Amino acid sequence: MSSLPRSTPESVGISSERLGGLVEQLSRLDSLNSLMILRRGKVCFEGWWKPYGPHQPHMLFSLSKSFVSVAVGIAAGEGRLGVRDRLAGFFPEYAGCVADERMREVTLHDLLCMASGHAACAAGAMRSDPDGDYVRGFLASRLTYAPGERFCYNSGATYMLAAVIRKVTGLNVREYLQPRLFQPLGIVPGVWDCCPRGTNFGGWGLHLTTEDIAKFANLLLRRGKLDGKQLIPAEYLAEATKKQSDNSMNEAPDWKFGYGYQFWRSAHGFRGDGACGQYAIVVPEQDLAIAITSCLENMQSVLTVLWNELIPALGDGPLPASPVGHERLLATGAALSMRVMPDTARRPVPRQTFAFRANAAGIHAVAVEANDDECALTFHTDRGVEQLRAGFGSHRVGVFQLTDTMAHPTAASAAWVADDVLEIQSFCLDGTFRDTYQVRFGDAARPLSRTSRCSLLRPLMPELTGA
């Protein structure tokens, strides 16, 4: 199964005009990267906000957790583990590291439904282990509540589930799922980032394309069955997607309906989700699956639009064909684009170089140049020389790393926001990171600054002081 089937919206019970209005509303949010809507197993809308595109794997952040849950369910179906097994029993070599006796009672069920007994995410305790041993860091951490007593969102708990999968199968979650989930779905997964000991982070770090997410959501909608083969045990999936923990203490409406096994209950159906709006949404009562990637600071906003605009528009049967409406919808999808900085007056400047005092990022200097069409920042760092190019009134696409742990495909546009201030806005095409650089030609003390948004789990650039 290499790709999902496509259909017109009318054939699956929704008008192209209503879908067009939905997409226009979603385009006002800041900002969607991609959207794919399936009804009755068929894609009735797909769009990418250029220069995001269909073939670029995207960071999933905590949407990765739902794939770990599926791995646990498959492993349970193979008899490799039981959901009620105690965590400590999988790691007897760490028995002497347990500092809180209640940790010995924590079960995989507790980890799955985010009720391990912690009052805060254990990832900090894991990272603080002096040898980078996240398993030891988790097992040595202190609990505030009895296991199973209280919901607390905990990426460390998901890491431990990934560690259990590796322990009982000898494979990382990504490799374990290859023949069992990814290959049958026609998914070629991107990287899944690892801890210092080489175990997939589990709670974050997986990269997939939008259609990969859509295939996963559609499989969940089909109760784990593909072409007559049960890929995910149906009994496990039923438990995983129902309320297992009370999360009513949360503030946002769609984070109050209960938590399953690494899945959230929603106002409609359930979902896997990740920071800044990475979604696999499943609404069984409407035979609906939705995949979204985005860089949203308000994750509730996109769900609110979907519930208010899409759900009421779904009909029970097919609608009369609307060729004109469908053509308009296709044109709307093709025209989607990330915002570009306004095309203000342009000011070519000769190449100027600013040197910086010693800093944690190892940035020694930046050379700035601009012509009528574009500008460039050329950074000289401990690692070498790299350049960020930005268009005036358009995006320039390249590859850029600077202070990140890896290089990212990046798009950037620029504008003069004052006579002597050049501003560049850039974003990563494989994720959510969004940066604003300002070059202040009249400020010798602080000629360059960068502010960042949607930059979870990312090293930030220190303040740079002119030498």
C-alpha positions in Angstrom: 0.0 0.0 0.0 2.1 2.9 -1.3 -0.4 5.7 -1.2 -3.9 6.4 0.0 -6.8 6.5 -2.5 -8.2 9.9 -3.5 -11.7 11.0 -4.1 -13.8 14.2 -4.6 -15.2 15.6 -1.4 -18.8 15.2 -2.7 -18.4 11.5 -3.1 -17.7 11.1 0.6 -20.4 13.5 1.8 -18.9 16.9 2.1 -19.1 19.8 -0.4 -16.0 21.3 -1.9 -17.2 24.8 -1.0 -17.4 23.9 2.7 -14.0 22.4 2.6 -12.6 25.5 0.9 -14.1 27.6 3.6 -12.5 25.4 6.2 -9.1 25.7 4.6 -9.4 29.5 4.4 -10.1 29.6 8.2 -7.2 27.3 8.9 -4.9 29.5 6.8 -5.6 32.4 9.2 -3.9 30.5 12.0 -0.2 30.9 12.6 0.7 28.6 11.0 -0.3 25.3 9.4 2.3 23.4 7.4 0.1 20.6 5.9 -3.3 19.1 6.0 -4.8 15.9 4.8 -8.4 14.9 5.3 -9.7 11.4 4.8 -13.3 10.2 4.9 -14.4 6.6 4.4 -10.8 5.8 3.7 -10.2 8.2 0.9 -8.3 11.5 0.8 -10.8 14.3 -0.1 -8.4 17.2 0.6 -4.6 17.6 0.8 -2.5 20.7 0.9 0.9 22.0 1.9 1.7 25.6 2.8 4.7 26.2 0.4 7.6 25.8 0.7 6.5 22.8 2.9 5.9 19.8 0.6 4.5 16.3 0.6 7.9 14.4 0.5 9.6 16.1 3.4 9.5 14.2 6.7 8.4 16.5 9.5 9.2 16.4 13.3 6.3 14.8 15.2 7.4 15.7 18.7 4.9 13.9 21.1 2.9 12.3 18.2 5.8 9.9 18.4 4.3 8.6 21.6 1.3 7.0 19.9 3.7 4.9 17.8 5.4 3.6 20.9 1.9 2.7 22.3 1.3 0.7 19.1 4.6 -1.1 19.5 3.7 -2.0 23.1 0.4 -3.4 21.9 2.0 -5.5 19.1 4.6 -6.8 21.5 1.9 -7.7 24.0 0.1 -9.6 21.2 3.3 -11.5 20.4 3.5 -12.5 24.1 6.7 -10.6 24.7 5.3 -8.5 27.6 2.1 -7.8 29.5 0.5 -4.3 30.0 0.3 -5.0 33.8 4.0 -6.1 34.0 6.1 -4.2 36.5 8.7 -1.9 34.9 11.5 -2.8 37.3 11.2 -6.4 36.4 12.5 -5.7 32.9 15.7 -4.1 34.3 16.9 -6.3 37.2 20.4 -4.9 36.7 19.2 -1.5 38.1 17.6 -2.9 41.2 20.2 -1.2 43.4 19.5 2.2 41.8 15.9 2.5 42.9 15.6 5.3 45.5 11.8 5.2 46.0 10.3 1.8 46.8 7.1 2.8 45.0 9.1 2.7 41.8 9.1 -1.1 42.0 5.3 -1.1 41.7 5.2 1.0 38.5 3.6 -1.0 35.7 3.7 -0.6 31.9 0.0 0.4 32.3 1.0 3.2 34.6 3.5 4.4 32.0 1.1 4.1 29.1 -1.6 6.3 30.8 0.8 8.8 32.2 0.3 7.8 35.9 3.7 6.7 37.0 3.5 8.6 40.2 5.7 11.6 39.1 4.5 15.1 39.8 6.5 16.4 36.8 8.0 14.9 33.6 11.0 12.7 34.5 13.0 13.7 31.4 15.0 16.2 33.5 16.1 13.5 36.0 17.0 11.2 33.1 19.1 13.8 31.4 21.0 14.6 34.6 22.4 11.1 34.8 26.2 11.6 34.7 26.7 8.7 32.2 23.8 9.5 30.0 21.9 6.4 31.2 18.3 7.5 30.9 17.0 4.2 32.3 19.0 4.6 35.5 17.9 8.2 35.7 14.2 7.3 35.5 14.4 4.4 37.9 16.4 6.5 40.4 13.9 9.4 40.3 11.5 10.1 43.2 7.7 9.8 43.0 5.2 12.1 44.6 2.1 9.9 44.2 1.4 6.2 44.3 1.7 4.6 40.8 -1.7 4.9 39.0 -3.0 7.6 41.3 -2.7 10.7 39.2 -2.2 11.8 35.6 1.0 13.7 34.9 2.2 14.1 31.3 5.6 12.5 31.2 7.8 12.0 28.2 10.2 10.0 30.4 7.5 7.4 30.8 7.3 6.9 27.1 11.1 6.7 26.8 10.9 3.8 29.3 8.3 2.0 27.2 10.7 2.4 24.2 13.5 1.0 26.4 11.3 -2.0 27.3 10.7 -2.7 23.7 14.4 -2.6 23.0 15.0 -4.9 26.0 12.5 -7.6 25.1 13.0 -7.5 21.3 16.7 -6.4 20.9 15.4 -3.7 18.5 14.7 0.0 18.7 11.0 0.9 18.3 11.6 2.2 14.8 13.2 -1.1 13.7 10.7 -3.2 15.6 7.8 -1.4 13.8 9.4 -1.7 10.3 8.0 -5.1 9.3 5.0 -4.9 11.6 3.6 -1.4 10.9 5.6 0.8 8.6 6.2 -1.6 5.7 2.6 -2.8 5.5 1.4 0.8 5.4 4.0 1.8 2.8 5.8 4.1 5.2 9.5 4.7 4.9 10.1 6.4 8.3 12.5 9.2 8.8 15.0 9.3 11.7 13.9 8.7 15.2 16.3 10.6 17.5 18.1 8.6 20.2 19.4 9.0 23.8 23.1 8.9 24.5 22.8 5.1 24.9 21.2 4.7 21.4 17.6 4.1 22.4 14.9 5.9 20.5 13.6 8.8 22.7 10.1 7.3 22.3 8.3 10.3 23.6 9.6 12.5 20.8 12.0 12.4 17.9 10.2 10.5 15.0 10.0 12.2 11.6 7.2 11.2 9.1 5.6 12.8 6.1 2.0 14.1 6.2 0.7 11.1 4.2 2.5 8.7 6.6 0.6 10.3 9.5 -2.6 10.0 7.5 -2.0 6.3 6.8 -1.4 5.8 10.6 -4.6 7.7 11.4 -6.6 5.7 8.9 -5.3 2.4 10.3 -6.4 3.5 13.7 -9.8 4.3 12.2 -10.0 0.8 10.8 -9.3 -0.6 14.3 -5.8 -1.7 13.4 -6.7 -3.8 10.4 -5.2 -3.4 6.9 -6.4 -5.4 3.9 -7.8 -8.1 6.2 -4.7 -8.4 8.3 -4.8 -7.2 12.0 -1.6 -5.1 12.4 -2.5 -3.9 15.8 -4.4 -6.1 18.2 -7.9 -4.8 18.2 -8.4 -5.4 22.0 -5.3 -3.4 22.8 -6.3 -0.6 20.5 -9.8 -0.4 22.1 -8.1 0.0 25.5 -5.5 2.4 24.2 -8.0 4.9 22.8 -10.5 5.0 25.6 -10.2 7.0 28.8 -7.6 5.4 31.2 -6.6 8.5 33.2 -8.5 11.6 34.3 -6.8 14.7 32.9 -9.6 17.2 33.7 -7.1 19.3 35.6 -5.8 20.6 32.3 -6.9 24.0 31.0 -7.4 23.6 27.2 -10.8 22.0 26.3 -9.5 19.2 24.2 -7.0 18.2 26.9 -9.7 17.4 29.5 -11.6 14.5 27.9 -9.3 11.8 29.3 -6.0 10.1 28.3 -5.6 6.5 27.0 -2.4 4.7 26.3 -0.4 7.6 24.7 -3.6 8.8 23.0 -5.8 11.8 23.9 -9.5 11.7 24.0 -11.1 14.6 22.1 -14.4 16.4 21.9 -14.8 14.2 18.8 -13.0 10.9 18.7 -9.4 10.6 19.8 -5.9 11.7 18.6 -2.2 11.4 18.9 -0.6 14.9 19.0 2.7 16.6 19.3 4.0 20.0 20.3 3.1 23.0 18.0 0.3 21.0 16.4 1.3 17.7 14.9 -1.9 15.7 14.7 -3.2 12.2 13.8 -7.0 12.8 14.5 -9.5 9.9 14.4 -13.3 10.4 14.6 -14.8 6.9 14.3 -18.5 8.1 14.4 -17.8 10.2 11.2 -15.4 7.7 9.5 -13.0 10.6 9.5 -9.2 10.8 9.8 -7.1 13.9 9.6 -3.3 14.5 9.5 -1.8 17.9 10.3 1.7 19.3 10.7 2.1 22.8 11.9 4.0 25.4 13.9 1.1 26.6 16.1 1.6 28.3 19.5 -2.1 27.7 20.3 -2.7 24.0 19.6 -6.4 24.2 20.6 -7.1 26.7 17.8 -6.9 24.2 15.0 -9.1 21.6 16.8 -11.7 24.3 17.5 -11.9 25.2 13.8 -12.3 21.5 12.8 -15.1 20.9 15.4 -17.0 24.0 14.5 -16.6 23.9 10.7 -15.8 20.4 9.5 -17.9 18.1 11.7 -21.2 19.9 11.1 -20.5 19.8 7.3 -20.3 16.0 7.0 -23.2 14.3 5.4 -24.4 10.7 5.7 -24.3 10.0 2.0 -22.7 11.2 -1.2 -23.6 14.7 -2.5 -24.2 15.7 -6.2 -20.9 16.2 -8.1 -19.6 19.8 -8.2 -16.9 20.0 -10.8 -16.6 23.8 -10.6 -16.5 23.7 -6.8 -13.9 20.9 -6.8 -11.7 22.8 -9.2 -11.8 25.8 -6.9 -10.9 23.7 -4.0 -7.9 22.2 -5.9 -6.8 25.7 -6.8 -7.1 26.8 -3.1 -4.9 23.8 -2.1 -2.3 24.6 -4.8 -2.1 28.3 -3.7 -1.4 27.6 0.0 1.8 29.3 1.2 3.6 30.3 4.4 3.6 34.1 5.0 6.4 36.0 3.3 7.8 39.2 4.8 6.2 42.3 3.1 8.1 43.5 0.0 9.2 46.8 1.4 11.7 49.3 -0.1 15.0 47.6 -0.8 18.4 48.9 0.2 21.5 47.2 -1.3 24.4 47.3 1.1 28.0 46.4 0.6 29.3 43.4 2.5 29.8 44.2 6.1 31.3 42.0 8.8 30.5 42.1 12.5 32.8 40.3 15.0 31.6 39.0 18.3 33.0 38.4 21.7 33.5 34.7 22.8 30.1 33.0 23.2 28.7 29.6 24.0 27.6 29.0 20.4 31.2 29.5 19.0 30.0 32.2 16.6 33.0 34.5 15.8 31.6 36.8 13.1 28.8 37.3 10.6 29.1 39.0 7.2 26.0 40.7 5.9 25.3 41.6 2.3 22.2 42.6 0.4 21.2 43.4 -3.2 17.8 44.2 -4.8 16.5 40.7 -4.7 18.0 39.0 -1.6 20.3 39.2 1.4 22.6 36.8 3.1 24.1 36.2 6.6 27.4 34.4 6.4 28.4 32.9 9.8 31.9 32.1 10.8 31.8 29.5 13.7 33.9 26.9 15.4 32.4 24.4 13.0 33.2 26.4 9.9 31.3 28.8 7.5 27.6 28.6 6.7 25.1 30.9 5.1 21.5 31.9 5.5 20.0 33.4 2.4 16.6 35.3 2.4 14.6 36.8 -0.5 12.9 40.2 -0.5 9.3 39.4 -1.1 10.0 35.7 -1.6 11.4 32.7 0.2 14.9 31.3 -0.4 15.3 27.6 0.5 18.6 26.2 1.7 20.2 24.1 4.4 21.1 25.7 7.7 22.3 24.5 11.1 24.1 27.2 13.2 23.3 26.3 16.8 21.0 23.3 16.1 22.1 19.7 16.7 21.6 18.9 13.0 21.2 20.8 9.7 17.7 21.6 8.6 16.1 22.5 5.2 15.3 26.1 5.8 13.2 28.8 4.1 13.7 32.6 4.7 12.4 35.9 3.6 13.6 39.4 4.5 12.5 43.1 4.7 13.9 46.4 5.9 12.0 47.3 9.0 13.8 50.6 9.5 16.5 52.6 7.6 19.3 50.7 9.3 17.5 47.5 10.5 17.3 44.4 8.3 15.0 41.6 9.5 15.0 38.0 8.3 12.3 35.5 9.2 13.2 31.8 8.7 11.7 28.5 9.5 12.7 24.8 9.3 10.9 22.8 6.6 11.3 19.5 8.5 9.8 20.9 11.7 8.5 23.9 13.6 11.5 26.1 14.5 10.9 29.7 13.5 13.5 32.4 13.9 13.7 36.2 13.5 17.1 37.7 12.9 17.6 41.4 13.2 20.7 43.1 11.8 21.1 46.6 13.3 23.8 48.4 11.3 23.9 51.3 13.8 24.4 49.2 16.9 28.0 48.2 17.4 27.3 46.6 20.8 24.6 44.3 19.6 24.5 44.2 15.8 22.7 40.8 15.5 20.0 39.1 17.5 17.8 36.1 17.0 14.4 35.4 18.7 12.8 32.0 18.3 9.3 30.5 18.4 8.0 26.9 18.4 11.5 25.8 19.3 10.9 23.0 21.8 13.8 20.7 22.6 16.2 23.0 20.7 19.4 24.7 21.8 18.9 28.4 21.7 21.4 31.0 20.4 23.0 33.0 23.2 23.1 36.8 23.1 25.9 38.0 20.8 27.9 41.0 21.8 30.0 43.0 19.3 33.7 42.7 19.8 
